[in-house]
Amino acid sequence: MIVSPQALLNQTAPDFTLNAVQPGGTWQPVTLSSYAAAGRWTVLVFYPLDFSPGCTAHVPDYSRHAAEFDAAGADVLCISRDSVYTHRAWTRELRLQVPLLADMNLAVAAQYGVALPEKGYAGRAAFVVAPDGRVRWLHVEEDPTGLTLSAREVLAQLPG
């Protein structure tokens, strides 16, 4: 069954656990529901691939605004099909300040309706998950190589 991202709006976000490379390069499993349990908003940022031209502009935009997201009570989790090893190299090279999650089989991207298995990666999308665990806002790029949404625009979707 193919999930439509729009069908997730105001619904409970599909929970998941993925290995995440933290700023600084260490990695550990991260579970989405733990952020809601801590009373935090979560911004899920799906992107195609580390080291690609569009993503090298996209993910660092969120990294530059990491402190602003934190001040708004939100955590940013960036998700692609790359491995933790690739994520760690990219985190170190760009000094990223947001966790990168490894969805190597695109299972989480499929749960959110943004997997593009024929291309071998996820589309570009952002989902804002409230502390109650529901998807409160989302944006999916029509062209996964395009980038029409900035981190500041996503930040504006958070309360306060």
Secondary structure, DSSP 8 states (H G I E B T S, - for coil): ----GGGGBTSB----EEEEE-TTS-EEEEEHHHHHHTT-EEEEEE-S-TTSHHHHHHHHHHHHTHHHHHHTTEEEEEEES--HHHHHHHHHHHT--S-EEE-TT-HHHHHTT-EETTTTEE--EEEEE-TTSBEEEEEE-SSTT-----HHHHHTTS--
